[in-house]
């Protein structure tokens, strides 16, 4: 009887321990993770569910329910892409217990996650587009401000570049149609100021909506020039160009011969004679009614290199009176710069081209003159002129020049106060001063 009593008591205590032993070691972690999920602590819960999944794989007790739990945690965090990844693993199970979520429920959750992803993507795209538009509008406004500053300072080429940058940016966004026409008009004004009528006409036509790439405006903005005014301006400039083209007929053999002689003299460094020949060619062109102010630039360039600044200035000023500057001609800003430089040199008392010993031949620095006739009509930049200015004034800005002036000044002061300059040849002072008082010695400077 006692035996059966002990046996029954043994089963009573041993069976619960055996049942407890069958529970996985991660059971407590799994329950803790579920409680965290219920408290909406999705990140902490997912971390524990992931740990449970790893431990279950190690002891070969893995169930797809662990991926389901990880998936709904990711959904709660807003990471819908990872949520769908783990929920699809759950759907891959061949069969599911009745107490677990059905596949239909999980598919519905996946669809919901995809819709959330699409909504977020659309919001991000809109925000990105809005930021890009705002950045572009700021750039356009910056170019506009810089263009207006340069235009007010009469730096028309720089202003044109700024307006053109704004003009090209307006093409890339909707709602910029009016600005597109505004910048076309401003570019045309810059070309007009630069006397490049061909390009001015081109952008005035864009302003009018002719071949501009945008639809024609129904009405011009308040304060803008009317179409009638711009159309009249275009017609006027086109007539000027026709007259210019008509005057650019082939010159007579006599004219061409004189120009050829002038070019040859210039290439030999005989710039004064070349200038005289160019002036002769100008007279011929006036008689033949095909005169172009370009010849005045050639005359001015030859006189400048011949060391005749006043004649060069006179010729350059005539060139600047041209109604427009054709493409390939020297820029008005460059010629104005030459005039200023030559006037400054005259004020300092010497000519730009060198000393009078080289009269009619020019200096060595003139060999690199930027005369466009010697380098092709589109290659006449202003770089060499700046180099000539630097070579002329470099000594004036050097430290040793001012040091020498200082020493010379001290010598003059010393001589003045010492009473004269000692001359070793006569062993007396050149001013023959009175003898010093007794007991005193005359100090010699």
Order of alpha helices (4+ residues) and beta strands (2+ residues): alpha-alpha-alpha-alpha-alpha-alpha-alpha-alpha-alpha-alpha-alpha-alpha-alpha-alpha-alpha-alpha-alpha-beta-beta
